[in-house]
Amino acid sequence: MTTTKKRIEKPWSRIGDVLLYALGQVRTLKKLYPGFMHLLIFWGVFIQVAGTLIKIMQMGLFVPFTWPLFSQAVYYGYELIMDLAGAAILLGVILALIRRWVIKPAFMQNSWDDTYALLLLALIPIAGFITEGLRLFSTRPVWATWAPIGNFVAGLFLKSSITTTQADLIHPYMFWVHVGLGLFLTASIPFTKLRHIIYTPIHIFLKTRRPAGELNSISDIMNAEVLGASTISEFSSLDLLAFDACLQCGRCEEVCPATNSGLAYSPRTLLLMLRENMAEVLLNPQIGANQNLQPELLQEEFLWSCTTCGHCLDVCPAFIRPPEQVIDLRRAQVLMTGDIPQTVGETLRNFERQGNPWGMPAQNRMGWAEGLDIRVVSPGDEVDVLYYVGCAGAFD
């Protein structure tokens, strides 16, 4: 198992990854429509939160210091940026709703927390613009045009029958509605898929630096008490973090050859079931609770359908590696219980006995080269170019 020291080696490189892939959304933007949509929401929220924190510090709330007040020019820019950030959130939410309810990509799943998150993300800037519109309508500042959305809402109030006195009465209520929605969304993060806002950047920072396709070896295999993972507690801490970091975007499922072939396996389903197990066993522990993994995870038609090709590794915005969890589950089945699919067992026996997966006679391996005057290298020979035929080329 990787140590904490190795997890944080080369910290500046890891911080660069967070800036590039979490803040910069580089992998997310590989798909234009959802990438642009997510970028609008992410950066809109990021700017709004940063701007709100600056305001709180300028008021001296919850901090032992006071942020210096803006100059007039800087304040105008601040109002403009905050307005545009709110508009970006609304545009991103609209694009997300169109994608989920109109376009409906085949690999996309809709759940209650998708709708919940999008509605809250829409209501917060709407409440903010109404609050700002009431303020601008009541005070009529000279800089109102620097808050274009709020100024537009103020114009709607101006055309209505509402008076400035009424606006002054409504404003504090709308302010607390706006604040309440923001706090409600924040409190919802651990209990909805919004948790990826926290866990995904952490996972990107801590992600393994092993090359894709290189498995994590079992150290001292002859004396190891745990081989693979047969319960959720036997997965590594980074694996457990990955289950929470999953965005459930479906990009892994979209490129998975097993899923696209109609087989039972799906990398997203794997991660969702493992997270469900983690929530039941580790997050809400009960005395005597069943520690076993879901039976569906261990079924042959699911677990052994993954080809471990690694395509899901290349497209995951959170850098999660589902094939490694598959390998851990398979290791536990094979090494701890001896439970192995018949076809896999036959293949391994053929390798052991004949050196090829089909059980063809080993002495026939060079049969394809008869009469071709091909040099066969021996151990220790040196060549500029070596053609390795492999089993398929030699026997098929």
N, C-alpha and C positions, 0 to 999 in steps of 0.2 A: 504494500500500500504506500502511496506517495506521502511523504512527510510534509508537515506544514512549511518547513524551511524550503523544500523544493517547490512548493506551491507558489511561493512569493519570490523565487529567484528572478533576477533581471526585472526589478520592479518598474523601471522607467519604460522598458519595452512593453510591459503589461499595461501601464497607464496609457501608453500610446495606442494599444489595442482598444481600450475603453473609449478613448477620444474618437478613434476612427470608426469603430463598429457600433458603439452604444450611442454616442452623441452624433457622429457623422452618418450613421445609418447606412453604411456602405453596402453591406449585404442585403439589407432590406430594399434598397433602391435598384437592385438587379432586376426586379419586376417593377416596371414603370408605374402602372396605375396604383397598386397597393403601396408601393414604396413612396410615391408622392403623397398619397393620402395619409400614410402613417407619419411622414415627415412633417406635414402641416400640423397634425394633432400634437405630435411630440414637441416640436419646437414652439408651437403656440402655448402649450401648457408650461414648458420650461421657462419661457420669457415671462409669462403671467406670474408664475410662482416667484421668479427672481425679482420682478418688479414689486410684487406685494411685500416680499421680505425687506426690500429697500425702504418701502413706505413705513413698515412697522418699525424699522430701526431709526428712521428719521423722527418718528413719534416717541422713541425711547421706550417702546413696549417690549417687555420680556428680555431685554438686553441691558447690560450695565453701561452702555455707551449710547451716544446719539450720532447717527449718520449725518454728515453735513447736508444742509439743504441745497437743492439745485439752484444754479443760476437761471435766469429767465430763459435763455436759449436752450439750455440743457433740459429744462422742464418741458418746453414745447416738444422737443424730440422724444422725451420720455412718454408724454401723452400720445404722440403719434405711434410709437412702437407698441405701446400697450394696446391701443385700439386695433392695430394691424394684427397683433398676436391673437386677440380675441376673434377677429374675423377669420384668421387661419384655422382656428379650432373649429369654428362653425362650418367652414368649407370642407375641412377634413372629415367631419362627422357626416355631412351630407354625402360626400363621396363614399364613405364607408356604408351608409345605409343603402345607397344605390347598388353598391357591390353585393351586399348581403341579401337584399330583398328584390332586386331587379335582375342583375346579371347572374347571380347565384352560381359561382364556379362549382364544378362537380365535387371537388375535394373539400369545399368549405362546409363546416358544421356551425349551426347556430344554436346557442344555448341562452339561458335566461341572463347570464351575466354579460353577454355581448350586448344585448339590448339595454340592460341596466347601465352599463358603463357609457354607452353612446348617448343615452338620454341625459344622464347626469353631465357628461362633457358638453352637451348642447345647452342645458339649462343654466349652467354656471355663467358662461359669457353672456347669455341672453339676459339673465338677472343683472349682470354687471353693466350691460349697456343701458338697461332701463334705469338703473340707479344713477349712472352717469348722465343720462338724458334728463332726469329730473333735476339733478344738480345744475347742469348747464342752463336748463330752462329757467330755473329760479334765480341764478346768479348772473347769467348773460356775460361771461368773461370775454375779454377781447381776443383771447387765444382759442376760442371754442372751435375754430376751423382746424386746429391741430389735432382735434379728437374727432375725426370725420364720422365715425359710426355713432358715437355719443351725440354729436351735433345733429346728425340726421334724426335720431330719436327725439331730441329736444325740439326739432322742427315739427315733428308729428304732434307733440304735446302743445306746441304753439297754435297749431291748426285746430286743436280740440277745444272743448269747453272748460278744460281744467285751468285753475288759477294758480298763481305762484304760491299762494298760501296753502292750497291743497297739495301742491308739489312738495312744499316744505314738510307737511305732515306725513306724506306717503314715503318720502325719501328714507328716513331712518328704518322703516319697516322693510323696505326693499333692500337696504344695506344688509340687514341681519339675515334676510332670506338668502342673499348672495353669499354671505359668510357661512351660513348654515349648510348650504349645498356643498361648498368647498370642503368644510369639515366632515360632512357626511361621506363625500367621495374618499377623502383621506382615510377615514375610519374603515372604509370598505376594502381597502387594498389587500389586507391579509386574507380576506375571505372570498375573493373573486379572482378572475384571471388577471386583474390589474396588478397582482403581486409580481408579475414579470418586470414591472417598472423598477423594482428593487433588486430582484434576484438575478435578472439577466446581466446587468453590468457587473455584478459581483462574480458571476460565473465566467464572463469573458475575461475578467482580471485573473481568475484562478485556473483557467482552463489548462489542460495538459499540453505540454509542448512536444509530445511524441508525434512523429510523422503519422499521417493518416494510413491506416492499414497495419501499423505496428502494434501488436497486442501487448498488454501489460502482463508480464510473466509472473508465474507463481514462484515466489522465493522459497527455497528449501522444501520442495514439493513432497519429499519423502516423509517429512516430519510435520508438515502443515496440517492443522486441525480443520481448517476451512478451505475448501477447494471450490472456487466459484461463489455463487450466491443462491442459497435455497430459501432464505427468508429475507425480508426487507432490511433487517438490521445488519446483514452481511454485505450489503452494498457499501461502497466507499462514501465518505462524506461529500466528495465532489459529485458522485452519482445522485445522492439525495438532493443536493443543491440543484442539479440539472432537472429533476422532476418538477421543482417549483419554478425554474427559469424558463420552462417550455412556454412558448407564446401560443401554442395550439393553432398556428397559422396554416398548417397543412402542406407546407412546401416539401417536407420530407415525403409525405404520402404521395404528392403529385409526381415525384420522380422515382418512386420505389418500384422496381420491376416486379416484385412479388404482388404488391397491391394492384398494379396495372394489369397483371396477368389474371386477376380474379381470385388469387389465393387469400387465405384468411388473415395473413400477417399484414400489419400496418405499423410503421414506426411510431406514429402518433398515438395509436391505440395502446401500444406497448407502454409508452411514457405515461399516458393517462391512467392506465391500470396500476402501474407501479406507484404513481403519486397517490392514488386512492388507497392502496395498501399502506403507504407511508403515513397518510393521515389517520387511518384507523389504528395502526399499531404504535407509531412513534409520537404523533401529535396529540392523540387522545388515548393514552394508554389505560387499559383496564386490567385488573388482576384476573389472570386466567384467560385473557383474550387469545384468540386463535392467531398464532404467529405465521401461519402458512400463507403463501402467496395465492392469488386467485387461481383456481384450477384452469381457467381459460388461458392463462399465460403459459402454462406448462403443456398444453395439448400439442401433440406432434404436428398437426396441420398448421398450427400458429407459429410455435417457436422455431421449428426447423424449416420454415418456408423462407426465412430471411437468407439472402444470398451473401450477406456481408460484403456487398460490392462497395459500400462507402459513399454512394452518391448523395445520401441524405446528409453526410458530413459536410459536403461541399456547398449545400444550399441553406443550411440552418443558420438563421441570424444570431442565434444564441450559442453556436458552436457546441451543440450537444451531439453525443456520439451513440446513437441507439444500438449499432452493432456490438459495441463493447458490453452493453447490458445483456444483449442476446448471448454473447460468448460466455459471460459469467453464469447465466442461467443454464446453458448447455453444459458447461464444465461441472456444475453441481449435479446435474442429472447423470452424466456419464461417469464421473470420478467418484461421486459419493453414493449413488444408488445403483449404478450400472444400467440405468434405463436409457436405451439408445434405440432410435428407429432402425428397423430391420435393414433397410437399404443402406443406411450409413454404416451399420455394423458390417455388412457384407463388403462394402468398399474398403473399410479399414483392414479387414482380414485379407482382401486381395492385395492391398499395399504390403502387408506384412509378409505374405507368402510369395507373391510374384513381382512386387515392385511397381504395379500399375493398378488403376481402379477397376479394371474389367476382369482381372484374373487371367489374362492371356499369358502363355508360357514366357518366362523371362528370357529364355534363350532365343526367342523370336524377335527381340526388340530391334535388332539391326537388319531384319529381313527386308525392309523397304530399300536398303542401300545395296543389295546384292547386284553385282555387275556394274556398279557406278564408279568404282575406283575412288571411293571417298575415304579420306584419312580419318581415323578415329583416334582422338587424343587420349593419352594415358595420364594418370596423376603425375604432376611435375612438369608436363609439357607446356611450352609457351607458344602462343599464337597471337597474331594481330586481331583476327576476327574469329569468333567462335559461334557456330550455329548450333543452338540447343534445340533439338527436335521436340522433346517432350513426349508424353504418353500418347496424346491424340495423334500427333504426326507419325509416331512410330507404329501404332497398332491399327489406326482407323484407315 
